[in-house]
Amino acid sequence: MKFRRKPNPNRNHPLHCPYCASEELFPAEESDFAWSCVACLRVFEVLFHGQNAPEHQPEPALSTSEAIARSVAKVKA
């Protein structure tokens, strides 16, 4: 797993509290990633840590002209 870019506190804000499901959330002062829930009074953070590399890399897609040429060759055959 690796960071693709520096974490951005303005990205991926929560839509509801993970503890009580309330939608009354406000940014908290503890960190740039902290959120405060009005209903249950909990403070939590949402932070994207990275993305796991896939086990298998997909093959690159054909260009449009290559795909059309292959399709035409199959129809003619």
Z-matrix of the N, CA and C atoms (Angstrom, degrees):
N
C 1 1.452
C 2 1.522 1 108.12
N 3 1.304 2 115.58 1 142.33
C 4 1.458 3 119.20 2 179.15
C 5 1.522 4 109.69 3 -147.93
N 6 1.323 5 114.88 4 155.41
C 7 1.459 6 119.33 5 173.48
C 8 1.515 7 107.98 6 -76.57
N 9 1.302 8 116.43 7 132.40
C 10 1.460 9 119.90 8 175.75
C 11 1.524 10 109.86 9 -88.40
N 12 1.314 11 115.86 10 -26.63
C 13 1.461 12 121.56 11 176.58
C 14 1.522 13 107.63 12 -156.89
N 15 1.298 14 116.24 13 166.26
C 16 1.460 15 120.56 14 178.92
C 17 1.535 16 109.32 15 -63.34
N 18 1.349 17 118.39 16 136.49
C 19 1.473 18 120.21 17 179.44
C 20 1.524 19 111.83 18 -57.43
N 21 1.316 20 115.99 19 140.17
C 22 1.456 21 122.77 20 -177.94
C 23 1.530 22 108.73 21 -114.00
N 24 1.331 23 118.97 22 116.94
C 25 1.464 24 120.48 23 -178.33
C 26 1.527 25 113.50 24 -66.36
N 27 1.318 26 118.52 25 -16.11
C 28 1.465 27 121.14 26 -179.37
C 29 1.525 28 112.55 27 -89.48
N 30 1.319 29 116.64 28 4.49
C 31 1.463 30 121.41 29 -177.60
C 32 1.525 31 109.54 30 -110.41
N 33 1.311 32 116.84 31 150.59
C 34 1.467 33 123.35 32 174.61
C 35 1.524 34 113.12 33 58.29
N 36 1.307 35 117.44 34 49.06
C 37 1.461 36 119.17 35 176.85
C 38 1.531 37 109.29 36 -73.85
N 39 1.319 38 117.58 37 145.81
C 40 1.470 39 120.44 38 -177.87
C 41 1.526 40 111.72 39 -73.24
N 42 1.325 41 115.73 40 148.95
C 43 1.459 42 121.29 41 177.11
C 44 1.521 43 111.54 42 -95.54
N 45 1.343 44 116.35 43 -19.43
C 46 1.467 45 120.35 44 178.84
C 47 1.524 46 109.02 45 -153.98
N 48 1.311 47 115.76 46 160.83
C 49 1.461 48 122.26 47 179.21
C 50 1.534 49 109.00 48 -71.73
N 51 1.331 50 118.69 49 132.57
C 52 1.464 51 120.10 50 179.22
C 53 1.530 52 113.00 51 -71.41
N 54 1.321 53 118.09 52 -11.42
C 55 1.467 54 121.59 53 -177.98
C 56 1.524 55 112.74 54 -97.29
N 57 1.339 56 117.37 55 -43.34
C 58 1.472 57 119.49 56 -175.02
C 59 1.530 58 113.08 57 -123.26
N 60 1.313 59 118.20 58 -3.64
C 61 1.467 60 124.75 59 178.81
C 62 1.531 61 114.03 60 70.51
N 63 1.314 62 117.91 61 11.61
C 64 1.460 63 120.63 62 176.72
C 65 1.530 64 109.59 63 -67.80
N 66 1.309 65 115.96 64 149.03
C 67 1.458 66 121.05 65 177.99
C 68 1.525 67 112.12 66 -101.53
N 69 1.321 68 117.22 67 6.19
C 70 1.467 69 121.83 68 179.16
C 71 1.523 70 109.39 69 -89.56
N 72 1.331 71 116.17 70 80.87
C 73 1.458 72 122.36 71 -177.97
C 74 1.518 73 110.16 72 -116.02
N 75 1.321 74 114.64 73 142.92
C 76 1.454 75 121.02 74 178.11
C 77 1.520 76 109.05 75 -137.76
N 78 1.332 77 118.19 76 148.98
C 79 1.463 78 119.37 77 177.21
C 80 1.527 79 110.50 78 -58.63
N 81 1.334 80 116.12 79 138.01
C 82 1.467 81 121.46 80 178.77
C 83 1.526 82 109.06 81 -100.89
N 84 1.322 83 116.04 82 162.12
C 85 1.463 84 121.04 83 -175.91
C 86 1.522 85 113.38 84 -87.61
N 87 1.342 86 118.70 85 -9.07
C 88 1.464 87 121.25 86 -175.31
C 89 1.530 88 113.07 87 -61.49
N 90 1.320 89 116.87 88 -39.91
C 91 1.466 90 121.07 89 177.21
C 92 1.528 91 108.57 90 -157.50
N 93 1.322 92 116.10 91 175.49
C 94 1.466 93 120.27 92 178.28
C 95 1.521 94 112.12 93 -68.26
N 96 1.336 95 117.29 94 -18.94
C 97 1.458 96 121.61 95 -176.07
C 98 1.525 97 112.88 96 -105.39
N 99 1.331 98 118.68 97 1.12
C 100 1.466 99 122.48 98 -174.82
C 101 1.525 100 111.82 99 -84.68
N 102 1.349 101 114.61 100 144.23
C 103 1.461 102 122.63 101 177.83
C 104 1.513 103 108.81 102 -129.56
N 105 1.318 104 116.75 103 143.09
C 106 1.458 105 122.91 104 179.96
C 107 1.523 106 109.30 105 -111.67
N 108 1.346 107 115.78 106 132.03
C 109 1.461 108 121.33 107 178.03
C 110 1.526 109 108.47 108 -98.14
N 111 1.318 110 117.01 109 125.61
C 112 1.464 111 122.15 110 -179.46
C 113 1.526 112 110.88 111 -70.75
N 114 1.322 113 117.52 112 -35.56
C 115 1.465 114 121.22 113 -174.44
C 116 1.530 115 113.31 114 -71.30
N 117 1.340 116 117.63 115 -47.77
C 118 1.472 117 119.27 116 -176.07
C 119 1.527 118 112.84 117 -107.88
N 120 1.336 119 117.02 118 -0.15
C 121 1.465 120 124.16 119 176.55
C 122 1.529 121 113.67 120 64.09
N 123 1.328 122 117.50 121 19.14
C 124 1.464 123 120.53 122 177.84
C 125 1.526 124 109.76 123 -87.91
N 126 1.324 125 115.46 124 151.70
C 127 1.458 126 122.56 125 174.05
C 128 1.524 127 106.45 126 -118.27
N 129 1.331 128 116.82 127 129.47
C 130 1.461 129 120.72 128 -179.21
C 131 1.525 130 109.16 129 -140.75
N 132 1.331 131 115.95 130 165.32
C 133 1.459 132 121.62 131 179.80
C 134 1.519 133 110.75 132 -116.92
N 135 1.318 134 115.05 133 147.82
C 136 1.458 135 121.88 134 172.78
C 137 1.524 136 106.15 135 -121.27
N 138 1.343 137 116.02 136 117.07
C 139 1.458 138 120.55 137 -176.71
C 140 1.519 139 109.42 138 -141.34
N 141 1.312 140 117.21 139 126.47
C 142 1.456 141 122.84 140 176.23
C 143 1.519 142 107.65 141 -82.37
N 144 1.335 143 117.31 142 119.47
C 145 1.465 144 121.25 143 -175.19
C 146 1.518 145 114.16 144 -89.03
N 147 1.288 146 119.29 145 -18.95
C 148 1.459 147 121.48 146 -178.49
C 149 1.507 148 110.24 147 146.85
N 150 1.307 149 115.64 148 -163.28
C 151 1.454 150 120.87 149 -177.85
C 152 1.517 151 108.31 150 -141.67
N 153 1.325 152 116.74 151 131.68
C 154 1.453 153 120.63 152 177.92
C 155 1.519 154 110.17 153 -69.57
N 156 1.331 155 115.46 154 141.93
C 157 1.456 156 119.94 155 176.37
C 158 1.525 157 108.65 156 -73.92
N 159 1.318 158 118.43 157 139.08
C 160 1.465 159 119.94 158 179.85
C 161 1.525 160 110.83 159 -67.46
N 162 1.346 161 116.57 160 151.80
C 163 1.463 162 120.32 161 178.45
C 164 1.521 163 110.83 162 -64.69
N 165 1.322 164 116.83 163 -38.10
C 166 1.462 165 121.65 164 -178.28
C 167 1.521 166 108.73 165 -126.00
N 168 1.314 167 115.89 166 130.58
C 169 1.459 168 120.54 167 176.79
C 170 1.526 169 108.95 168 -83.09
N 171 1.320 170 119.73 169 130.60
C 172 1.463 171 120.42 170 177.14
C 173 1.528 172 110.74 171 -69.20
N 174 1.324 173 114.97 172 152.92
C 175 1.461 174 119.01 173 177.11
C 176 1.525 175 108.98 174 -69.67
N 177 1.327 176 117.17 175 148.36
C 178 1.462 177 118.96 176 177.46
C 179 1.532 178 110.39 177 -62.25
N 180 1.302 179 116.51 178 144.42
C 181 1.462 180 121.71 179 179.77
C 182 1.524 181 110.08 180 -71.18
N 183 1.316 182 114.88 181 150.26
C 184 1.466 183 119.96 182 176.28
C 185 1.527 184 109.45 183 -69.92
N 186 1.317 185 114.82 184 152.25
C 187 1.465 186 117.91 185 173.76
C 188 1.527 187 107.98 186 -70.92
N 189 1.299 188 116.91 187 164.57
C 190 1.464 189 120.94 188 -178.74
C 191 1.523 190 111.16 189 -58.79
N 192 1.321 191 117.21 190 -45.00
C 193 1.470 192 120.10 191 -178.40
C 194 1.528 193 111.17 192 -65.42
N 195 1.332 194 118.35 193 -38.36
C 196 1.469 195 121.01 194 177.51
C 197 1.527 196 111.12 195 -66.02
N 198 1.320 197 117.00 196 -41.57
C 199 1.464 198 120.93 197 179.83
C 200 1.527 199 110.93 198 -64.30
N 201 1.327 200 117.67 199 -41.54
C 202 1.466 201 121.38 200 178.79
C 203 1.528 202 109.93 201 -65.71
N 204 1.330 203 116.94 202 -43.54
C 205 1.468 204 120.55 203 179.68
C 206 1.523 205 110.68 204 -60.97
N 207 1.311 206 118.45 205 -42.59
C 208 1.473 207 121.84 206 177.67
C 209 1.517 208 111.19 207 -63.89
N 210 1.309 209 116.71 208 -42.42
C 211 1.459 210 121.10 209 -179.40
C 212 1.527 211 111.06 210 -64.19
N 213 1.319 212 116.53 211 -43.48
C 214 1.464 213 121.22 212 179.09
C 215 1.526 214 110.03 213 -65.20
N 216 1.330 215 117.62 214 -40.16
C 217 1.467 216 121.31 215 179.33
C 218 1.525 217 110.95 216 -63.12
N 219 1.325 218 118.18 217 -37.53
C 220 1.471 219 121.50 218 178.47
C 221 1.522 220 110.72 219 -67.07
N 222 1.330 221 117.33 220 -39.10
C 223 1.463 222 121.36 221 -178.59
C 224 1.532 223 109.98 222 -68.67
N 225 1.327 224 117.56 223 -39.77
C 226 1.467 225 121.94 224 -178.87
C 227 1.525 226 111.45 225 -71.07
N 228 1.311 227 117.90 226 -27.90
C 229 1.478 228 121.06 227 -176.33
C 230 1.495 229 113.22 228 -76.28
